[in-house]
Amino acid sequence: MENGRRKIRICLFSIVLAAVVIGILYYYMSENSQIRSSEGTLIQRPRVESYGC
């Protein structure tokens, strides 16, 4: 009985660890591939107008 629980615990720990690692990799990979322009978005950056002194 204890051996079965140990196997299940190891399996669940492996799944959680894999999910965390995949999540971290996804976060960093999607951060690098973001489009810098506002093309295709509904919200535009506010325009800053400067008036000369």
C-alpha distances in whole Angstrom, upper triangle without the diagonal:
4,5,5,6,9,10,11,12,15,16,17,18,20,21,23,24,26,27,29,31,32,33,35,37,38,39,41,42,44,45,47,48,50,53,56,58,58,59,57,56,57,58,60,61,64,67,69,72,74,78,80,82
4,5,5,6,9,10,10,12,14,15,16,18,20,21,22,24,26,27,28,30,32,33,35,36,37,39,40,42,44,45,47,48,52,54,57,57,58,56,55,56,57,59,59,62,65,67,70,72,76,78,79
4,5,5,6,9,10,11,12,14,15,17,19,20,21,23,25,26,27,29,30,32,33,35,36,38,39,41,42,44,45,47,50,53,56,56,57,55,54,56,56,58,59,62,65,66,70,72,76,78,79
4,5,5,6,9,10,11,12,14,15,17,18,20,21,23,25,26,27,29,31,32,33,35,37,37,39,41,43,43,45,49,51,54,54,54,52,52,53,54,56,57,60,63,65,68,70,74,76,78
4,5,5,6,9,10,10,12,14,15,16,18,20,21,23,24,26,27,29,30,31,33,35,36,37,39,41,42,43,47,49,52,52,53,51,50,51,52,54,55,57,61,62,66,68,72,74,75
4,5,5,6,9,10,10,12,14,15,16,18,20,21,22,24,26,27,29,30,32,33,34,36,38,39,41,42,46,48,51,51,52,50,50,51,51,54,54,57,60,61,65,67,71,73,74
4,5,5,6,9,10,11,12,14,15,16,18,20,21,22,24,26,27,28,30,32,33,34,36,38,39,41,44,47,50,50,50,49,48,50,50,52,53,56,59,61,64,66,70,72,74
4,5,5,6,8,10,11,12,14,15,17,18,20,21,22,24,26,27,29,31,31,33,35,37,37,39,42,45,48,48,48,46,45,47,48,50,51,53,57,58,62,64,68,70,72
4,5,5,6,9,10,11,12,14,15,17,18,20,21,23,24,26,27,29,30,31,33,35,36,38,41,44,46,47,47,46,45,46,46,49,49,52,55,56,60,62,66,68,69
4,6,5,6,9,10,10,12,14,15,16,18,20,21,22,24,26,27,28,30,32,33,35,36,40,42,45,46,46,45,44,46,46,48,49,51,54,56,60,62,65,67,69
4,5,5,6,9,10,11,12,14,15,16,18,20,21,22,24,26,27,28,30,32,33,35,38,41,43,44,44,43,42,44,44,47,47,50,53,55,58,61,64,66,68
4,5,5,6,9,10,11,12,14,15,16,19,20,21,23,25,26,27,29,31,32,33,37,39,42,42,42,41,40,41,42,44,45,47,51,52,56,58,62,64,66
4,5,5,6,9,10,11,12,14,15,17,18,20,21,23,24,26,27,29,30,32,36,38,41,41,42,40,39,41,41,43,44,47,49,51,55,57,60,62,64
4,6,5,6,9,10,11,12,14,15,16,18,20,21,22,24,26,27,29,30,34,36,39,40,40,39,38,41,41,43,43,46,49,51,54,56,60,62,64
4,5,5,6,9,10,10,12,14,15,16,18,20,21,22,24,26,27,28,32,34,37,37,38,36,36,38,38,40,41,44,47,49,52,54,58,60,62
4,5,5,6,9,10,10,12,14,15,16,19,20,21,23,25,26,27,31,33,36,36,37,35,34,36,36,38,39,42,45,46,50,52,56,58,59
4,5,5,6,9,10,11,12,14,15,17,18,20,21,23,25,26,30,32,35,36,37,35,35,37,37,38,38,41,44,46,49,51,55,57,59
4,5,5,6,8,10,11,12,14,16,16,18,20,21,23,24,28,30,33,34,35,33,33,35,35,37,37,41,43,45,49,51,54,56,58
4,6,5,6,9,10,10,12,14,15,16,18,20,21,22,26,28,31,31,32,31,30,32,32,34,35,38,41,42,46,48,52,54,56
4,5,5,6,9,10,11,13,14,15,17,19,20,21,25,27,30,31,32,31,30,32,31,33,33,36,39,41,44,46,50,52,54
4,5,5,6,9,10,11,12,14,16,17,19,20,24,26,29,30,31,30,30,32,32,34,34,37,39,41,44,46,50,52,53
4,5,5,6,9,10,10,12,14,16,16,18,22,24,27,28,29,28,27,30,30,32,32,35,38,40,43,45,49,51,53
4,5,5,6,9,10,11,12,14,16,17,20,23,25,26,27,26,25,27,27,29,29,32,35,37,40,42,46,48,50
4,5,5,6,9,10,11,13,15,16,20,21,25,26,27,26,25,28,27,29,28,32,34,35,39,41,45,46,48
4,5,5,6,8,10,11,13,15,18,20,24,25,26,25,25,28,28,29,29,32,34,36,39,41,45,47,49
4,6,5,6,8,10,11,12,16,18,21,22,23,22,22,24,24,26,26,30,32,34,37,40,43,45,47
4,6,5,6,9,10,11,15,17,20,21,22,21,20,23,22,24,24,27,29,31,35,37,40,42,44
4,6,5,6,9,10,14,16,19,21,22,22,21,24,24,24,24,27,29,31,34,36,40,41,43
4,5,5,7,9,13,15,18,20,20,20,20,24,23,24,24,28,30,31,35,37,40,42,44
4,5,5,6,10,13,15,17,17,17,17,20,20,21,21,25,27,29,32,34,38,40,42
4,6,6,9,11,14,16,17,17,17,20,19,19,19,22,24,26,30,31,35,37,39
4,6,9,10,14,16,17,18,18,21,21,21,20,24,25,27,30,32,35,37,39
4,6,9,12,14,14,15,16,19,19,19,19,23,25,27,30,32,36,37,40
4,6,9,11,12,12,12,16,15,16,16,19,21,23,26,29,32,34,37
4,6,8,8,10,10,14,14,13,14,18,19,21,24,27,30,32,35
4,7,9,11,11,14,13,12,12,15,16,18,21,23,27,28,31
4,5,9,9,12,11,10,10,13,14,16,19,22,25,27,30
4,6,6,8,8,6,8,11,12,16,18,21,25,27,30
4,6,9,10,9,11,14,15,18,21,24,27,30,33
4,7,9,10,13,16,17,21,23,27,30,33,36
4,6,7,10,13,16,19,22,25,28,31,34
4,7,10,13,15,19,21,25,28,31,34
4,7,9,12,15,18,22,25,28,31
4,6,9,12,15,18,22,25,27
4,6,9,12,16,19,22,25
4,6,10,13,16,19,22
4,6,10,13,16,19
4,6,10,13,15
4,7,10,13
4,6,9
4,6
4
